[in-house]
Amino acid sequence: MSSKKEMIQKMLEMQKKFIEHEHAQGVDPADYFAPKPGSDLDGYRQEYRDLAMAVVEAAHKEVGSQP
């Protein structure tokens, strides 16, 4: 994913799936913070955080405020 818009779209899709999962099954904090391998939440936090940081970096580059 290269563009900021694509990354934000991916994050919105991830949020939608998370909310659907939460409404259907609920989310136990243990499953969120330490999900079982292969579960719906496996890798979610890491991927979402990485995308969010990439969006922040792209925004900084756009306005020239990157250190």
C-alpha positions in Angstrom: 0.0 0.0 0.0 1.6 3.2 -1.1 -0.9 6.0 -0.8 -2.2 7.6 2.4 -5.7 7.2 1.1 -5.3 3.5 0.5 -3.9 3.0 4.0 -6.7 4.9 5.6 -9.2 2.8 3.6 -7.6 -0.4 4.8 -7.8 0.9 8.4 -11.5 1.7 8.0 -12.1 -1.8 6.6 -10.2 -3.3 9.6 -12.3 -1.3 12.0 -15.5 -2.4 10.3 -14.5 -6.1 10.6 -13.4 -5.6 14.2 -16.8 -4.0 15.1 -18.6 -6.9 13.3 -16.5 -9.4 15.3 -17.2 -7.5 18.5 -21.0 -7.4 17.9 -21.1 -11.1 17.0 -18.8 -12.6 19.6 -17.7 -9.9 21.9 -14.0 -9.1 22.5 -12.2 -10.4 25.6 -9.2 -8.2 26.5 -7.0 -11.3 26.5 -8.1 -12.1 23.0 -7.3 -8.6 21.9 -3.9 -8.2 23.5 -2.8 -11.8 23.2 -4.8 -13.4 20.5 -4.5 -17.1 19.7 -2.7 -17.9 16.5 -5.2 -18.0 13.6 -7.9 -16.2 15.4 -9.7 -13.2 13.9 -7.7 -10.8 16.0 -4.3 -12.5 15.4 -2.0 -9.7 14.1 -4.8 -7.1 14.1 -3.2 -4.7 16.6 0.3 -4.8 14.9 -1.1 -4.3 11.4 -3.4 -1.5 12.5 -0.6 0.2 14.4 1.8 -0.1 11.5 -0.8 1.4 9.1 -1.5 4.2 11.5 2.2 5.1 11.9 2.6 5.0 8.1 -0.3 7.4 7.7 1.3 9.7 10.3 4.6 9.6 8.5 3.0 10.3 5.1 1.1 13.2 6.6 4.4 14.6 8.0 6.0 14.3 4.6 3.1 16.1 2.9 3.5 19.2 5.1 7.2 19.0 5.4 7.3 18.5 9.1 9.3 15.3 9.1 12.4 15.6 11.2 
